[in-house]
Amino acid sequence: MYSFIHKIAAKVKYLLTRNYRIYTTKVTLLAFLVVSVQVPVAYGQPSVSVISSLPQPGVMVHLSPVFIPPHLQGLVIHPDNALQFDFLIHKGQENINGNLKEEEYKKLVKYFLASLTIPDKDQWV
C-alpha cells in the first residue's frame, strides 16, 4: 500500500513540476515578445518649458550666488557625563521658522550620530 501511494505522489509531483516549467516558459516567452515588439516612443524636441529656461547657445553661464546651508559647527562634550553632547549649529543663510528649524537641526544631529556608528574602514572621503 505504501509503495502504491508513493508512486502516485511521485507521478503527481512530476506532473505539477512539468506543468509549472511549461507555464513559466510560456509566460517568459510572451513577456519577451511583448517587450521586444513594442515600438518605443521618442521625442526629438524637448518641451517648450525646458527650452525657455535655458540660455541661448554661446552665452556665458555665470556662477550661482554663494549659499551657506545650516551645518554642524561644533560639539561640546561634558566631562562629568561623556554621553551628554551639546551641538553647536550654524544657522546658515536661511531664515527658517521654529518648527522647520528644529526638524532641520535634528536631521543634522542624526546624520552626525549615524556617522559615528560606521567603522573607519568603511568610510571614505
N, C-alpha and C positions, 0 to 999 in steps of 0.2 A: 504494500500500500504506500509506503514511504517513497519508494523509487518512482511509482506512478505519479504522485503529487510533485515530486522533484522534477520529473521530466516535463510535466505540464507547466510548472513555474518557469523552467528554463526556456521553453518554447514561447511563453508569453513575454518574457524578458527580451528574447531575441526579436520578436515582432515589434515590441514597443521601441527598442533601440533602433531597429531598421527604419521604422516609420518616422522616428524623430530625426534621424540623419537625412532621410529623403525630404522631410518637411523643411528643415533648416537649410538644406542645399537649395531648394526651390525659392525660399524667401530671400536668401542671399543673392541668388541669380536675378531675381526680379528687382531687388533694390539696386543692384549694379546696373541693370538695363535702364531703369527709370532715371537714374542719375546721369548716365552717360548719354542718353538720347535727348535729354532736356537741353535746350539751347540757352546759354547764359545771356542775360540782358546786360549790355554795356552801353554806357553813355559817353560820347566823345567830348561833350562840353559840360563844364560844371554849371551849377545853378547860378542864377543872376545874383543872389545874395552873397555868394562866395566871391564872385568877380568884383562886386562893388566895394568890398572891404580890403582888397589887395591893391598895393600901389602899382603904377604903370611900370612896365619893363624898363630897366635902365635908371630908374630913380633910386637914389641912395636911401636906404632904410636906416634911420637913426636908432640909437640905443633907447630902451625904455628908461624912465626915471628910476633912481635907486629906491628900493623898498626894503625896509627892515621889519621883518615879522616879529611877533613875540617869541622870545627864546629864553632858555635857562641860562642864567648868567653866573650863578654861584651856588654854593651849598655850605650850610653851617651844620657841623656835627657837634652835638652836645657831649662834653666829656663825661658827665655823670650818667648819661644814658646813650650808649653808642648807636642804638636803633632809632633815635629821635633825630629827624632832619628838619632843617628849615631851608626851603628852597628860595633862592633869590632869582626873581624872574624879571627880565627887561620887558617892558610893555610894548616896545616897538613903536611903529608909526600909526598903528590902527587905534581908533577910539571905539572901544567895544563896551557895551553896557554890562552891568554886573553879572547877569546870568550867563551870557555867552563868554565873558571873560573867565569865569570860574571853570566852565567846561574846557576852554582852550588851555588854561593853566593846568588843569587836571590831566589833560591829554599829554602835555609836555612832561609832567612828572611821571606818568605811566610809561612813556617812552624811555625815560631815563632809567627807571627801575627795571624795565624789561631788558635794557642793555646790560644791566648788572648780572642778570641770570644767564647770559650767553657766555660760554667759555671763551677764553682769549684765543684759542687755536681756531675757533670758528668765526672770529671777527676779522674783517679786512677793511681797510680804508683806502 
